[in-house]
Amino acid sequence: MSVVTEDFLLELRSEEIPARMQEKARTDLAALFEARLKALNLPFESIESYATPRRLALIVRGVAAMTAAASEERKGPRADAPAQAIEGFLRSTGLSREQLVERDDGKGGKLLFAVIDRPGIAAGSVLASAITHVVTAFPWPKSMRWGAASESTESLRWVRPLQGIIALLGDKLVPVEIAGVKSASVTVGHRFHHPGGITIGSAADYIEKLRACHVIVDGAERRNIIALGAKMAAQKAGLTLIEDEGLLYENAGLTEWPMPLLGRFDPAFLDVPPEVIQLTARVNQKYFVCRDAAGKLANAFVCVANIDATDGGEKIVEGNQKVLAARLSDARFFYETDLKTRLEALTPKLGKIVFHEKLGTVADKVDRVAKLARWLAEQGVVKADPDQAERAARLAKADLVTGMVGEFPELQGLMGGYYAAAQGEPAAVAEAIRDHYKPVGQGDDVPSAPVTLAVSLADKLDSITAFFGVDLKPSGSKDPFALRRSALGVIALILDNGLRFPLAKSVSQDVLDFFADRLKVQQREAGVRHDLIDAVFALGGEDDLVRLLARVKALQAFVTSEEGRNLLAGYKRAANILKKENWVPGEVADTGIYEAEPAEAALIGALDAAEPKAEAAIAAEDFEGAMAALASLRAPIDSFFDDVTVNDPDEQKRNARLALLARIRDAVNNVADFSKIEG
């Protein structure tokens, strides 16, 4: 016998939902509703959710007619307990004395039990309860109260005033009322194409009825329409669309019936840096931009209308062209005005901007960074001209006080690079100003130009050491000054460029430990084991990240080989014996007072040969060679433990053999602290 199920439709219609909130709201609605139905024990098959600028919608497929019946058993007092105790138990269960069940307690007495049968609850009631719970508990990042009810703090908060609720189980209305809005089977279509009411019969016709009224409910479908339409509009004009996923989501969140349209702007605006044009179009107008056949920015944009205009969109394009022209005129004004003032003339203004109350002004930071950039160049850490490194560092933050960066903070650094080039600075200096913030995140370009390297490295090192110096370190999930990101940037700059930079000469021990933690994070993503990084750091004195990683990678290759695994096992056995015997490091063994057993003598000979080879290989930074030298100890160590009794009754033999184990431990630990290695 098949179980009868129906689909449930919920639509929560409101005034416009901000585009940036829609996708999370859609997933939150599904997750909250699913959790609530499971908590209320109402079976269903699946949930799908949708969002448009004016509605959140949910379809629950295969909803059971009722919750499953349940039986609850509760243990009560003894059957001969005082009447007061039994009456209290009866009140708590709602049962009579005759309905209780008596059972043996195993001690010759009887215990009372209440068996409470709970019948299934109709799906409609459960769904109504779930709707109220989800709506009142919805986690909007920003919400509001409205109308007369808003005088009370107990009134409903929603992203925008709630205007309508559809709640249909099959073709039956699920009655519910929230903030004065009663559920119904009526919604509205597109604001312009079909503003009147639409009667929805059930979940089965919801999506297609709205489509017929110029509303595409599925955000993914709207994004596909925009992506394809924008690309085709650009191609039709002989151009290539510059794709932008964030802009795709935003436009889909602004439209219920998206119509991509190509427009043009005056090519004279192309004298403005392309990043400025793209940002102006994107941030202010939500437009896509295009490239021409040569790969340069074209004087074209794609806007997304929310209406199927009868003139093919000509008037819409014309209006958008006028608005963009005004925006680009403003951008050009900022750019041309900024060009009239040299960067060095702007630097005094940095003294009026507080970098941090404990660390002074931006001008103070610039001075520190400039000195450090020069030092890095003079010390040969970076093969850059010291004068250019200092010059770039002293100008790198000047664009913070320009009109363009004031309008578009995202362009800091980039605009400084343009202005530096325009005022005749050397190309290396302009490039360093442009790129000194890089890398700003995973996947970002890592600079390789020497002057850029010096300034970028100095800028990030200064931020880390300065904030650590006033005890403003990252804590838990809090990192208000993005020091973890800065540390990862420093690591990427050093490793990608093979910089031989002894960090300990520039930073304190706590900062060095901080870099070690960040290095583990970065290398874990690259497949390097964190315990091996610990094993190398534990040697102490290793602050050259290039050399450290070379040692770690050689160690990882070694300990995952059969020789490495066996040597690690032998090392741990030797170390455990020494620990158990409380062996004091530095004791000298004298094997000349007795005749060593063959396996013992073989191990001594192997150590005599391997130790100098490993030390020489380490000195030459040939870490694979050092591992190979250690690998030669594997067989002699195995034979030693198989054939020789370490804890010999003869004290002289025992001491000599413990000293031999100490030699094994020390020889291995000269490469890495094997006690830190897992396994």
Protein Blocks (a to p, Z undefined) as FASTA:
>chain_A
ZZdddddddddddddddfklmmmmmmmmmmmmmmmmmmnopacfbdcddddfkbccddde
hiafbdcddddddddddfkbcfklmmmmmmmnopafklpccddehlopacdddddddddd
dfklmmmmmmmmmmmmpccfbdcdedjklmpmkbccdfbdcfbdcddehjaccdddeehi
acdfbdcddfklmmcccddfblklmmmmmmmnopafblmlmmmmmmmmmmmmmmmnopac
dddfklmmmmmmmpcbdcdddddddfklmmpcfklmmmmmmmmnopacdddfkopacdbd
ddddfbdcfklommmmmmmmmmmmmmmmmmmmmmmmmmmpcfklmmmmmmmpcfbfklop
fklmmmmmmmmmmmmmmnomaacdfklmmmmmmmmmmmmmgmklmmmmmlgojlmmmmmm
mnopafklmmmmmmmmpcfbehiacdfbfklmmmmmmmmmmmmmmmmmnopacehjbcfk
ommmmmmmmmmmmmmnopacdfklmmcfklmmmmmmmmmmmmmmnopafklmmmmmmngo
iabfklmmmmmmmmmmmmmpmklmmmmmmmmmmmmmmmmnopaehiacdfklpccdfklm
mmmmmmmmmmmmmmmmmmnopaklmmmmmmmmmmmmmmmmmmpcfkgfblklmmmmmmmm
mmmmmmmmmmocfklpgZZ
